Amino acid sequence: MAERSMALSIVQFPCLSDNYGVLIHDEASGRTASIDAPEAEPVLAALKAQGWKLTDIFTTHHHPDHVDGNLELKAATGCTITGPREEADRIPGIDIEVGDGDSFDFAGHPVRVIATPGHTLGHIIYHLPEDKVAFVGDTLFALGCGRVLEGTLEQMFESVEKVGALPEDTALYCGHEYTEANWRFAITRDPDNARLIARGDEIRRLRADGLPTLPTTVAIELETNPYLRTRTPALAVSAGLPAGTPSEIFAATRRAKDVFKG
Ligand SMILES: [Zn+2]
């Protein structure tokens, strides 16, 4: 029988203006992966602070604020870069291409790849079911979702629903600290949601202290994220649409956010 692998250590740190870098580390093997690489410097600093050596980068999508550190980190550490097959030609230094439904092993920790097109067409997320954690890039944010830049609103709806369908105790690490601004919009769509109101106080307290609001969890997002609440009456009313039309409600909500001046 295989020995149960130890819990991963996870370190999150700010990059650029509002991105997060994340390192995951398996103590027994010494393997360490960076989830995306917004810029090399803070990733190298975090590695040094932990005493870890980078072995992998797991890329979610091709945007510069997620891949600009790839080549410098690869040159400095010799790490292997895994990323989305569908946009491999736009991932600097990519070694291993993965797509929807693929699974691979990270130091004894199973990793599942899930395609989440919409923000970009090839966007993927990494789910580690045994570790109860998912790295969702710019697909879902705390109280928000990514802008639909390449795909359709229908695609993005389906992608966001995939994140919402993960086990409720899954920790979600997202690409950006957008939570406070997302709350200001969310409360206009779901104004009587007591959990959302309470979460606003919590978010403002954390941000006032300069602390991250992430990671979040699937359970918290199902209770408060407007894009995962398209089956609730409040979101239908705000969208001016009949209940029971979740993808239309999603699209109307996402469009309203695009022009929201909070
Ligand atoms: Zn992006």
Boltz pocket constraint, residues with backbone or C-beta under 6 A from the ligand:
constraints:
  - pocket:
      binder: B
      contacts: [[A, 61], [A, 63], [A, 66], [A, 119], [A, 138]]
      max_distance: 6.0
